[in-house]
Amino acid sequence: MLPETQNAEIHKVPVWPWRVGLVLKTPALIAEIGAALEEMSVECVFRILPSTPALEIAHTVQREKPELLLVELAEVSVRPSEWIAAIRSGEDIPLVVAAHPTADPDQMISALRSGASEFLSLPIRPGIFDALDRAATTLEARRTSEVERGTMAGILSAKGGCGATSIACHLAVALRATCAPKRVLVADLDHQAPEASRIFRAVSCNRLGDAFDSVRRLNSTCWPDFVTQVAPGVDLLGGFTGSAAPGAATPMPEPWRIENLFRFATRQYGWILADLGRHLNPVNWAFLQSIDELFIVTAPDVLALYQTRSIVQTLTSRGFDRSRVRLILNRNHSTTQDFWVESIEKMFELSIVSVLPNDHATLTGLSRDHFEFPGNSAFGRSLTKLANRMAKPGAADTPRRAS
C-alpha cells in the first residue's frame, strides 16, 4: 500500500527497464498512468479493457510477456484473486499493481489480499514512481537470483603507507581484463582516508551513504547514479567523504543494509574490491562479515609486520576464518629474498599470495591527468599475475614471488 506523500516534486526515474501491460477502463487513470509511463520511457506492450475475458488476457500476457500489469481490479470479469491466478498461470510474474480512481479502503484491502503488490489511486503522481521503483527492485532480485554471484574481496592495509588503495585500484583493472565481460567494482570503504578517487584521477560522486539509505530500492537502472565509471568495465563506489561533519564519528549503516547492498553488488559485478583502510577498527569490522576473501597488505618493515601480526591475532580471536585471509607483501626489495618471504609466512602461518616489487619510479611517473594501468612495468606484471590467480579457485593458496 502506498503512503500518502506530501512532496509535490515529481520523482523521475529514467528508462524503466521492464515491460508493462495496461488493463484499464477509467479515462483519467489511462491518461495519468500513460503520461507517467511515457516520462519514464517504459515499454507498454498492450492495453486491454478489464472487462475482456480473463482467458483472452492470459493468452496476451503469455504472448507479450510483460513483467508488470497495471490493472483496475474492480472492473475485471471475475473475482480479483481468481483473475490474478488465471493471468499468472501458476507463476509469480507478472507483478500486479492495482489502480482505482479513489483511495477506497475496501478496494485497497481487496486488491492487496488478492495478490496485488501495490495500490494506486488518483492523482497518480508521484506515487507511481515510488511503486515502480519497488517493483523494479523485486523484479531485479528475481532475475539476479539466477545470476552467478561475484566475489567480494577486502583489501586491508597493515598500516598507513603500505599502498593498499593503489593496489586495490590497479588490481581492479587487472581483474577486469581477466574476468571480462563481467565488470569490477571498487568500493572505497576507508572512512579515515578515502583515496580511491585520487588514484583513479576521477571525481567521485561519494554516494556510499546514499546507497546504504536506498538499499531497499536498488536496481540496475538506478545503480549508475551511485557509482562512477573510472575505467572500461570498472566502477567506483565513492567513500565516506561528506557523510559526516568534520571531526564527527562516521555514521554506521545497520548490518542488514550492509548485507543487502553487498548482496546486490555481487549480482552486478564479477569482483568487488573493498578498500577497508588501515588496521582493524569498528567501521571496517562491520564490513568484514560480508567479505569472501581478505587480503592484508603488508610491507617488509618492522612496524608493518607488527601490525600484521596484531590484525591476524585479532581476527583469529574473534572467530574470523583464517582460510579466508591472504597476505600481499608490497614494496619488496628489487632482489627477492626467499628466506625473508618464507620467514614471514612461517611467522603468520599464512601464505603470501603475491610479492609486489618496490616500483616507486613507475608509480610516481604515472600521468597526473588520467588513470593508467602500468601493465608493462614490474608492478603491473605482478598485479596481472595476482589477478589471474584470484580468478582461478585454489590458485591463491600457494606462495608467490615477485616478477
GITA-V401119 format. One record per run of one state. SS is the DSSP state (hx for helix, st for strand, lp for the rest). FROM is the first residue (numbers start at 0). TO is the last residue. If there is no record, write none. Layout:
{{SS	FROM	TO} {SS	FROM	TO}}
This chain:
{{lp	0	17} {st	18	22} {lp	23	25} {hx	26	38} {lp	39	41} {st	42	47} {lp	48	52} {hx	53	63} {lp	64	66} {st	67	70} {lp	71	71} {hx	72	74} {lp	75	78} {hx	79	87} {lp	88	93} {st	94	99} {lp	100	103} {hx	104	113} {lp	114	116} {st	117	120} {lp	121	125} {hx	126	143} {lp	144	149} {st	150	156} {lp	157	162} {hx	163	178} {lp	179	182} {st	183	187} {lp	188	194} {hx	195	198} {lp	199	206} {hx	207	212} {lp	213	213} {hx	214	216} {lp	217	221} {hx	222	224} {lp	225	226} {st	227	230} {lp	231	232} {st	233	236} {lp	237	253} {hx	254	267} {lp	268	269} {st	270	277} {lp	278	280} {hx	281	287} {lp	288	291} {st	292	298} {lp	299	300} {hx	301	316} {lp	317	320} {hx	321	323} {st	324	331} {lp	332	336} {hx	337	347} {lp	348	350} {st	351	356} {lp	357	358} {hx	359	363} {lp	364	376} {hx	377	389} {lp	390	393} {hx	394	396} {lp	397	402}}
